[in-house]
Amino acid sequence: MFKSISISDKKIALILHAIAWVIVIIIPLYLSNAFGDGDQHRLYQFYVHTFSAVLIFYVGYLWLVPKFFLQDKKALYLIILVGLILATYGITSFINENLLSDPVRDAKFMEAFKKATGEKTPPPFKVFGFFNHVIASVLISGFAMGLGVMEKLKQNEKKQKELEKEKLNSELAFLKNQVSPHFFFNTLNNIYALIGIDGPTAQDSVLKLSKLMRYLLYESENGETQMSHEIDFMKNYIDLMKLRLSPRVELDIDFPKEFLDFTFPPLLFVPFIENAFKHGVSSRDRSFITIRMKIENEQISFISENSIGKSSQPSDMQHSGIGLKNVRKRLNLLFPEQHKLKIEQNEQIFSVKLSIEIKK
């Protein structure tokens, strides 16, 4: 009945339905006993009409709307609905005229009506009753249709969110695989070269590389991590990238040291850092890389700037553009209306400015 909502919401909906029908049953009974004249026929007739409305509502809500209206079978839906309305009218009329009729009461009512109006011909009560039944049934069916459409929209929204989550996970896996092969291959080569020159630095680099591998394999697997761990990852990543830099590259690295820790999606800033080191390093000319992050007032401010090296190839820039495009998608899915990303580029400088509002 409530496939598109959670278990707790289903229980709440069932309770609300039960309360509503208990109220519908109890209030007329109370009013009849408190202020009525002891005649229960009108009360029973009210219940007959009420249960016919209940039948129209739940048949439409549970069967007609999901099976026909939402399946683009609107003509068949309309035919069955008209048949249901006519059938319920026939059943209620039969019950009221044959099982709940009171000839004595009806005769007194008609005599009082003639005296009050002076009319000898009784009004067409059956016609009025038919139109009232049709109008009430159409309104009830429209309400059932509205609820059914809302349920369908909720279900589609839930499926869309699941698809977006799967897409995020696949993009994260792609990003992890993208970081791993080339980066680890180059880092191992650098460490190998350091072993005979600077043993302590080589040992420290191996330790940092193992931390990166552990982070990629385990800590970021669930799609979220602690911000402190993410910052440690970025620091180790940058330290290992430094191994292949020449003294002609100026680095300005600044990460927050003290802040209230919180969970955060992993590897969100890594494509910007990777892009800076990939295109901001020149083997001949002086170049620079600036990476700064601040966390204050429930906001993350991240800045990455780098010079554009003359050795950068168009294919490299195109590959970088794909990576940045994936970051935009992740930001739009993870932080809709909560982030601002500004990317600027000229002939000499490439800059990224990202601010994210966080709810701890």
C-alpha positions as CSV (number, residue, x, y, z in Angstrom):
1,M,0.0,0.0,0.0
2,F,2.8,2.4,0.8
3,K,5.7,1.0,-1.1
4,S,7.4,4.3,-1.7
5,I,7.8,5.3,1.9
6,S,9.8,4.0,4.8
7,I,8.6,1.5,7.4
8,S,8.1,4.2,10.1
9,D,6.1,6.4,7.6
10,K,4.0,3.4,6.8
11,K,3.1,2.9,10.4
12,I,2.2,6.5,10.8
13,A,0.1,6.4,7.7
14,L,-1.8,3.3,8.9
15,I,-2.4,5.0,12.3
16,L,-3.7,8.1,10.6
17,H,-6.1,6.1,8.4
18,A,-7.4,4.2,11.4
19,I,-7.9,7.4,13.5
20,A,-9.7,9.1,10.6
21,W,-12.2,6.2,10.1
22,V,-12.8,5.8,13.8
23,I,-13.7,9.5,14.0
24,V,-16.0,9.2,11.0
25,I,-17.8,6.3,12.7
26,I,-17.9,7.6,16.3
27,I,-18.9,11.3,15.7
28,P,-22.2,10.6,13.9
29,L,-23.1,7.9,16.5
30,Y,-22.4,10.4,19.3
31,L,-24.4,13.2,17.7
32,S,-27.3,10.8,17.0
33,N,-27.4,9.6,20.6
34,A,-26.9,13.1,22.1
35,F,-29.2,15.2,19.9
36,G,-31.2,12.7,17.8
37,D,-34.8,11.6,18.1
38,G,-33.9,8.0,18.5
39,D,-34.4,7.2,14.8
40,Q,-31.4,5.1,13.8
41,H,-32.4,4.8,10.1
42,R,-30.7,8.0,9.0
43,L,-27.6,7.0,10.9
44,Y,-27.5,3.6,9.2
45,Q,-28.0,5.3,5.8
46,F,-25.1,7.7,6.5
47,Y,-22.9,4.7,7.3
48,V,-23.9,3.0,4.0
49,H,-23.0,6.1,2.0
50,T,-19.8,6.4,4.0
51,F,-18.7,2.9,3.3
52,S,-19.5,3.2,-0.3
53,A,-17.2,6.3,-0.4
54,V,-14.5,4.2,1.5
55,L,-14.9,1.5,-1.2
56,I,-14.5,4.0,-4.0
57,F,-11.4,5.6,-2.4
58,Y,-9.5,2.5,-1.6
59,V,-10.3,0.7,-4.8
60,G,-9.1,3.7,-6.7
61,Y,-6.1,4.4,-4.5
62,L,-4.8,0.8,-4.2
63,W,-5.8,-0.6,-7.6
64,L,-7.2,1.7,-10.2
65,V,-4.6,4.5,-10.0
66,P,-1.4,2.4,-9.8
67,K,-2.6,-0.3,-12.2
68,F,-4.3,1.8,-14.8
69,F,-4.0,5.6,-14.5
70,L,-0.2,5.5,-13.8
71,Q,0.4,2.9,-16.4
72,D,-1.0,5.1,-19.2
73,K,-4.3,3.2,-19.4
74,K,-6.4,6.2,-18.6
75,A,-9.3,5.3,-20.8
76,L,-9.7,1.9,-19.1
77,Y,-9.2,3.6,-15.8
78,L,-12.1,6.0,-16.6
79,I,-14.4,3.1,-17.7
80,I,-13.8,1.1,-14.6
81,L,-14.2,4.1,-12.4
82,V,-17.6,5.0,-14.0
83,G,-18.7,1.4,-13.5
84,L,-17.6,1.5,-9.9
85,I,-19.5,4.7,-9.2
86,L,-22.7,3.3,-10.8
87,A,-22.3,0.0,-9.0
88,T,-21.9,1.6,-5.6
89,Y,-24.9,3.8,-6.3
90,G,-27.0,0.8,-7.2
91,I,-25.9,-1.0,-4.0
92,T,-26.5,1.9,-1.7
93,S,-29.9,2.6,-3.3
94,F,-30.9,-1.0,-2.9
95,I,-29.9,-1.1,0.7
96,N,-31.6,2.2,1.6
97,E,-34.8,1.3,-0.2
98,N,-35.2,-2.3,0.8
99,L,-33.3,-2.9,4.0
100,L,-33.3,0.5,5.7
101,S,-36.6,1.9,4.5
102,D,-39.3,2.9,6.9
103,P,-42.7,3.5,5.2
104,V,-44.2,5.1,8.1
105,R,-41.4,7.7,8.5
106,D,-41.3,8.3,4.7
107,A,-45.1,8.9,4.7
108,K,-44.9,11.4,7.6
109,F,-42.0,13.2,5.8
110,M,-44.0,13.5,2.6
111,E,-47.1,14.8,4.4
112,A,-45.0,17.4,6.2
113,F,-43.3,18.4,2.9
114,K,-46.7,18.9,1.1
115,K,-48.0,21.1,4.0
116,A,-44.8,23.2,4.1
117,T,-44.5,23.7,0.3
118,G,-48.0,23.2,-1.0
119,E,-46.6,20.9,-3.7
120,K,-48.6,17.7,-4.3
121,T,-45.9,16.2,-6.5
122,P,-42.9,15.0,-4.5
123,P,-39.5,16.2,-5.6
124,P,-37.2,13.8,-7.5
125,F,-35.2,12.7,-4.5
126,K,-33.6,9.8,-6.5
127,V,-32.2,12.2,-9.1
128,F,-30.8,14.4,-6.4
129,G,-29.3,11.4,-4.7
130,F,-27.8,10.2,-7.9
131,F,-26.1,13.5,-8.6
132,N,-24.9,13.9,-5.0
133,H,-23.4,10.4,-5.2
134,V,-21.7,11.1,-8.5
135,I,-20.3,14.5,-7.4
136,A,-19.0,13.0,-4.1
137,S,-17.5,10.0,-5.9
138,V,-15.7,12.2,-8.4
139,L,-14.2,14.3,-5.6
140,I,-13.2,11.1,-3.7
141,S,-11.7,9.6,-6.8
142,G,-9.8,12.8,-7.5
143,F,-8.4,12.7,-4.0
144,A,-7.3,9.1,-4.4
145,M,-5.7,9.9,-7.7
146,G,-3.8,12.8,-6.2
147,L,-2.4,10.6,-3.4
148,G,-1.5,7.9,-5.9
149,V,0.4,10.4,-8.1
150,M,2.2,11.7,-5.0
151,E,3.2,8.2,-4.1
152,K,4.5,7.6,-7.6
153,L,6.5,10.9,-7.5
154,K,8.0,9.9,-4.1
155,Q,8.9,6.5,-5.5
156,N,10.5,8.0,-8.6
157,E,12.4,10.5,-6.4
158,K,13.7,7.7,-4.2
159,K,14.8,5.7,-7.2
160,Q,16.5,8.8,-8.6
161,K,18.4,9.3,-5.4
162,E,19.5,5.7,-5.4
163,L,20.7,6.1,-8.9
164,E,22.6,9.2,-8.0
165,K,24.1,7.5,-5.0
166,E,25.2,4.6,-7.2
167,K,26.6,7.1,-9.7
168,L,28.5,8.9,-6.9
169,N,30.0,5.6,-5.7
170,S,31.0,4.6,-9.2
171,E,32.6,8.0,-9.8
172,L,34.4,7.7,-6.4
173,A,35.7,4.3,-7.4
174,F,36.8,5.7,-10.8
175,L,38.6,8.6,-9.0
176,K,40.4,6.2,-6.6
177,N,41.5,4.1,-9.5
178,Q,42.6,7.3,-11.3
179,V,44.7,8.4,-8.4
180,S,46.2,5.0,-7.7
181,P,48.1,3.7,-10.8
182,H,50.1,6.7,-12.2
183,F,50.7,8.3,-8.9
184,F,51.9,5.1,-7.1
185,F,54.1,4.2,-10.1
186,N,55.8,7.5,-10.1
187,T,56.1,7.6,-6.3
188,L,57.7,4.2,-6.2
189,N,60.2,5.3,-8.8
190,N,61.1,8.4,-6.8
191,I,61.5,6.3,-3.6
192,Y,63.7,3.8,-5.4
193,A,65.9,6.7,-6.5
194,L,66.0,8.0,-2.9
195,I,67.0,4.8,-1.3
196,G,70.7,5.2,-2.3
197,I,70.8,9.0,-1.7
198,D,68.6,9.7,1.4
199,G,67.6,6.6,3.3
200,P,65.5,8.3,6.1
201,T,63.5,10.3,3.5
202,A,62.9,7.1,1.5
203,Q,61.7,5.4,4.6
204,D,59.4,8.2,5.5
205,S,58.0,8.3,2.0
206,V,57.3,4.6,2.1
207,L,55.3,5.1,5.3
208,K,53.3,8.0,3.8
209,L,52.7,5.9,0.7
210,S,51.3,3.0,2.9
211,K,49.0,5.5,4.6
212,L,47.7,6.7,1.3
213,M,47.0,3.1,0.2
214,R,45.2,2.3,3.4
215,Y,43.1,5.4,3.1
216,L,42.1,4.6,-0.5
217,L,41.4,1.0,0.2
218,Y,39.6,1.2,3.5
219,E,38.8,4.6,5.0
220,S,37.1,6.1,2.0
221,E,35.3,2.9,1.0
222,N,31.9,4.0,2.6
223,G,31.7,7.3,0.8
224,E,32.5,9.4,3.8
225,T,35.5,9.9,6.2
226,Q,36.7,12.3,8.8
227,M,37.9,15.7,7.6
228,S,41.0,15.3,9.6
229,H,41.8,12.1,7.8
230,E,41.1,13.7,4.4
231,I,43.5,16.6,5.3
232,D,46.2,14.0,6.4
233,F,45.7,12.3,3.0
234,M,46.1,15.5,1.1
235,K,49.3,16.4,3.1
236,N,50.8,13.0,2.5
237,Y,49.8,13.2,-1.2
238,I,51.5,16.6,-1.6
239,D,54.6,15.5,0.3
240,L,55.0,12.6,-2.1
241,M,54.4,14.8,-5.1
242,K,57.3,17.0,-3.8
243,L,59.7,14.2,-4.3
244,R,59.8,14.9,-8.1
245,L,59.8,18.7,-7.9
246,S,62.8,20.8,-8.7
247,P,63.8,23.8,-6.5
248,R,62.5,26.1,-9.2
249,V,58.9,25.3,-8.1
250,E,57.5,27.5,-5.3
251,L,55.1,25.8,-3.0
252,D,52.6,27.6,-0.7
253,I,50.7,24.9,1.3
254,D,48.4,25.8,4.2
255,F,45.9,23.4,5.9
256,P,43.9,24.1,9.1
257,K,45.5,22.7,12.2
258,E,42.7,23.0,14.7
259,F,39.0,22.6,14.0
260,L,36.0,20.6,15.2
261,D,36.2,17.4,13.2
262,F,33.3,16.2,11.1
263,T,32.4,13.6,8.4
264,F,33.0,14.6,4.8
265,P,33.0,12.9,1.3
266,P,36.5,11.6,0.5
267,L,38.8,12.7,-2.3
268,L,36.8,15.8,-3.2
269,F,39.8,18.1,-3.3
270,V,42.3,15.7,-4.7
271,P,41.5,16.3,-8.4
272,F,42.3,20.0,-7.9
273,I,45.6,19.2,-6.2
274,E,46.5,16.6,-8.8
275,N,45.7,19.1,-11.6
276,A,47.9,21.7,-9.9
277,F,50.9,19.5,-9.8
278,K,50.3,18.0,-13.2
279,H,50.1,21.4,-15.0
280,G,51.7,23.8,-12.6
281,V,55.2,22.4,-12.8
282,S,57.8,23.4,-15.4
283,S,61.2,21.8,-15.7
284,R,62.7,24.9,-17.3
285,D,60.8,28.0,-16.1
286,R,60.0,29.1,-12.6
287,S,56.5,28.0,-11.5
288,F,54.4,27.9,-8.4
289,I,51.6,26.0,-6.7
290,T,49.4,27.4,-4.0
291,I,47.0,25.2,-2.0
292,R,45.2,26.7,1.0
293,M,42.2,25.5,3.0
294,K,40.3,27.2,5.9
295,I,37.5,25.8,8.0
296,E,35.6,28.3,10.0
297,N,32.0,29.4,10.7
298,E,30.7,26.1,9.3
299,Q,32.3,26.8,6.0
300,I,35.2,25.2,4.1
301,S,37.2,27.6,1.9
302,F,39.6,25.9,-0.6
303,I,41.9,27.7,-3.0
304,S,44.2,26.1,-5.5
305,E,46.3,28.2,-7.9
306,N,49.1,27.1,-10.2
307,S,51.2,28.4,-13.0
308,I,50.5,26.8,-16.4
309,G,53.6,25.0,-17.5
310,K,54.6,25.3,-21.2
311,S,55.1,21.5,-21.2
312,S,51.4,20.9,-20.7
313,Q,49.9,19.1,-23.7
314,P,46.4,19.7,-25.0
315,S,45.5,16.0,-24.3
316,D,46.6,16.5,-20.6
317,M,44.4,19.6,-20.3
318,Q,41.5,17.7,-21.8
319,H,41.9,14.8,-19.4
320,S,42.1,17.3,-16.5
321,G,38.9,18.9,-17.8
322,I,37.1,15.5,-17.5
323,G,38.3,15.2,-13.9
324,L,37.1,18.7,-13.0
325,K,33.8,17.9,-14.6
326,N,33.4,14.9,-12.4
327,V,34.1,17.0,-9.4
328,R,31.4,19.5,-10.4
329,K,28.9,16.6,-10.6
330,R,29.9,15.3,-7.2
331,L,29.5,18.8,-5.7
332,N,26.1,19.2,-7.3
333,L,24.9,15.9,-5.9
334,L,26.6,16.1,-2.4
335,F,26.1,19.8,-1.7
336,P,23.3,21.2,-3.8
337,E,22.8,24.9,-3.1
338,Q,25.6,24.7,-0.5
339,H,28.7,25.3,-2.5
340,K,30.3,27.8,-4.8
341,L,32.9,26.7,-7.3
342,K,34.8,29.3,-9.4
343,I,37.4,28.1,-11.9
344,E,39.4,30.7,-13.9
345,Q,42.2,30.3,-16.4
346,N,44.4,32.6,-18.5
347,E,47.6,32.1,-20.3
348,Q,49.7,31.9,-17.1
349,I,47.5,31.0,-14.1
350,F,44.9,28.4,-13.4
351,S,42.9,29.0,-10.2
352,V,40.2,27.2,-8.3
353,K,38.1,28.7,-5.5
354,L,35.7,26.4,-3.7
355,S,33.5,27.2,-0.7
356,I,31.2,24.6,0.9
357,E,28.7,25.2,3.7
358,I,28.8,22.3,6.1
359,K,26.2,21.2,8.6
360,K,28.1,19.4,11.4
